[in-house]
C-alpha cells in the first residue's frame, strides 16, 4: 500500500553563487511559510567560474559536509540555474501540437540562434493564447542538458533529493512578490534588482510579464569588466523607460543604498527592500543572526524554497 502524507510540504532552496552558497528551508503553513533553516556559506574557490558551476566534484564534497552538519539527508531540494545558462523566449506554433513536436520547434528555434552550440537541451515551457485561434504562443526556457544533468547528479550524490530546478529569474520574482504582496500591483511597470557580492540580476515587468532582464556575473580581468553598480547604471540607461511605478531592490546591504541612488536618479517611483522573512515564525537564533543585517540577500534561495512542487 502506498504511504501518503497529508502534511504541509517542506522544501530546501539552494542558490549557488560565484563565492557563496545560500540555503533556505521553509515549511508551508496556512498563513504562508515558517522558517526551518537559513544559512550562508562561503564557497571554496574554483567551484564557480565563467558564470557557471565548473567543478561539480568539489561542490559535491562541499555539500556533503553541509548535509551532515544540518542533518538534511534526503531533504527535498529546489536548485536554480543562472539566467546566463538559459535561453528564454516565446514562439508561435500551430495549436494541437504534441509536447514532443513543441520541444522540436523550440530546439529548432534555439539552434537557429546558436548554430555552433547544437547540443541536447533540457526544456520547460507553458502555452498561452495567441492572436489567431489556430495558433498558440509557447513561452519556453531551454538550457544545456549536460549542465542540468551534472548539477542534478552532483546534489543528489551529496545526499539531497532534487525535486525541481528553477530559473533564477522566476525564483527571485516569486520571493519578491511574496515579500511585497501588499505593495505591488499587476498594473504598470515594476523593476526588481538583486545585488549579491559577485552576482546581480535586473528584471522589469509590465502587467506581470517580463519585458527586460539582464544578469551580471562578476568582473573579470578584461578591460571591459565593470562593477555591479556600473552594470546597473548601464541597465538603467539601456532600458530607456521613464514610467516605472515601483522598484524592489534586494541583496547585499552595502550595495542597496548605492543602487537606490542610481534608480532614484532615473525614475520617480516607490522603492522597497523586500524582506521575505518578515512575519515568518519559527526562526532560531542562528536564523536570526543570518538574516539580521541583509534579509533580502536570501531572496533567491527563499524563492526556491517557495516553489510549488506537484504532490505526485
N, C-alpha and C positions, 0 to 999 in steps of 0.2 A: 504494500500500500504506500502511495506517495505521502511524504511528510510535507504538509502545507503550513506555513507560518503566516498568521494574520497580523503580526506585529508591524509597527511602523518602521520603514527602512532606515538603515544606517549606511552612509556612503562616505568614502575617504577620497578627497580630491588631492592629487599630487601635481604640482606645477614645477617643472624643471627649467631654471633659467641659466644663463651662462656661468654665474658664480654662486648661485644659491638655489635651494630647494624649499618650497613651501608645502606643508601638509596640513590640511584641514579636514576634520572628521565631524560630521553633523548627523543628528538624528531628526528625522521628520516628526513633527508633533502637530497637534490640532491647530495651534496658533502660529505655526511657522516652523522654526528649527530650534534645536537645543545643541549647545556646544559640547562635544565629547573630547576634542583634542585640537589644539592649534600649535604648530611648531614651525620653526625656521632653522634651516641647517646651511652652513657654508659648504659649497660643493667643491670637491677636490679639483685641482687644476687639470686641464686636458680632457675632461669628460665632454665638454661642450666647445665646439669651435665652428667657425664659418656659418654661424646662425643655426646650428642644429647639434643634436647629440651625435658624437662620433665614436666614443669609447663606451660601448654598451656593457662590456665585461666589468669595467671599473664601476660603472653605475650600478650594476647588479650587486657587486660586493658592498658598495656603499648602502644600498637599500636593505641588504640582508641585516646589517647592523641596526638600522632603524626599525625594521620589523621586529627584531629580537628585543630591542630596548623598549619599544612602545607596545609590545605584545599584540601585534597586528596580523598574525598569521591567518591567511585566508580572508582577510578583510576585503570587502567589495570595494573596488577602486576605480575611479574615473581619471583618465590622463588627458593631457592636452597636447595637441600638435601645433607648432607655430604657424602663423599666417604665411610666413615666407616659404613654408614647405607645402602649401596648399594652393591649388588653382580653384578659385570660386568664380562662378559666372552663371548666366541664365541663357538658355536656348529655347527655341520654339520648335516643337515636333508635332507630327500628326497625332490626334487623340486616338487612344486604343492600342498604342504600342505596349508590348510586354516590357517588364523590368529589364530583361536581357537586351532587348532592342534599344531601350533608352540608354543603358550603360554603353552600348556600342556607339550610339550617337555622341555621347559625352566623350568617349575615347577619341573618336574622330575629330571632335572639336579641339580637344586638348593637344593632340598630336599635330594638328594643323598649325597651332600657335607655337608649339615647341617641337619641331620636327627632329631635332637632334636628341631628344630625350623620350623616344617612343618606348617607354618601359611599362610593365604591368602596373595598373592603377588600383588603389583602394578608393571606392566611390560611394558617396552618400548623396541622396537627392530627395527633393519633395516637389510636388506638382501644384500648380495653381492655374486659374482660368486665364485664357488668352483673349486677344481682341476678336479672333474668329472662333466660332463654336467648334469648327472642325480641327482646331489646334489646341495644344496645351503648352503652357510655359513650364519648363523644368529648371529649378534652381539647384545647383549641384556644388559639391566640394569634392575635389579629387587630389589624392596625394600618392607618392610613390609607394607601391605595395610593399616593397622590400623594407623600406624605412619603418612603415607601420608595423609590419610583422616582427621585425627585430626589436622594436620598442616594446611591443606587447609581450614577446617571449622573455625579454630581459626582466620585466617587472613580475611576470608570473613566476619565473625561476627564483626570484627573491622572496617568494612566499605570499605574495598578494594575489587576489583574484580580480583580474581586469574585466570589468563589465561594459565599459564603453571608452571610446577615445573621441574627444570633442575638439573642435577648432577653438583656439584661444579667444577669438573674437566673440563667439557665441557664449562661452563661459563667462567672460568678463561682463558682457551685457546682461546676462542672467543675474549676476550678483548686484550690478548697479541698479537694475530695475527693482530688485527686492529691497535694496537699501533705501532707495528714493521713491518708493511706491506712492507716497503721499505728495510728492513734489513734481514728478514727471507726468507729462501728458502725451497722448499719442499724436496730437496735432502739432504741426510746425517742425522746425529743425532742432535737434539736440546733439551736442558734441560730448563724447566720452574720451578722456585721456588717462592713460595709465603709465606711470613712470617708475620702473624698478631701477636698481643700481646700474645694470647694463642691458636693459631691455625696455622698450617703450612701444605703445600702441595708441593710435588715434582713430576714432570711428565717428562718423557723422550720420545721424539718422534723420529721415524725413518721413513723417507719418508711419513710423515704426519700420521703415525699410532702410537698409544700409545703402547710402549713396556715395560714401567716401571712406576709405580706410588705408592706413599706412602703418608699417612696422619698422622699428629701429632696433638693430641687433648688436649695438655696441660699436665703439670706434675701433678702427683697425690702424695699421701702420701706413696706409697710403696717404697721399697728400690730400685726398678728397674726404678724409674722415671728419666727422662732426660730432659734437656732444648732443645729449638728449635735448637740451634747450635750443641749440641751433637748429636741430631737426624739427622741433616743434614750431619755431619761427618759420621755417620753410614750409611746413604743412599748412599753417595758418595763411601764409601768403599765397601758396599754390591753390588752396581751396577756393579763394575768391568769393566767399559768401559773407553777407552782411546781416542776414536775418536769423541768426542763431538765437533761439529762445532761452535755452539753458545749457549749462555745461557741468559735467561731473568730472572732477579731477582727483585721482587717487594714486597711491603708491608711496614712494619714499618721501617722508615728511619734509626733508630738506629741499626737495625739488618742487614740492607742491606750491609753495609760496611764489617761487620764481615763475612757475608755469601759469599761475593765476594772473600775474602781472602781464605776461605775454598775451594771454587770451583777452584780458580786460582792455588792452590797448587796441584790439581789433574789433571786438564785439561788445555791444551793450547787452548783457544777459545776466541772468542769475547764475551763480556758480556755487556748486556744492562739493564737499568732500564726502563721498559715500562711506558710511560705516556699516558694513554688512552684519556686524555682531551686535549692534545696538538693540537692547531689549531681549537678546537671546539668553535664555537661562542656562545654567549648568557649567559655567566657566570655572575652572580650578585656578589656583594661584599661578601655576605655570602658564595657563592660557592667558590670564590677565596680564602677566609680565610680557608675554609675546606680543600682545595687541595694544599695549598701553600707549606707546609713542606713535605708531603708524598702523591703526587698524585697517586702513584702506590698502595697505601693501599686500594684504591677503585676498584681495578681491578675486583674482583669477582662480586660486585654489578653492576659495569659497564657492565660486560659481560652478566649479567641477563637482563639488560635494552636493550641490543643489540639483544636479542633472536628474531628470526623470528617467528611470530605467524600467522597462516593462517587467512585470512580475514573472512571466513565463519565458 
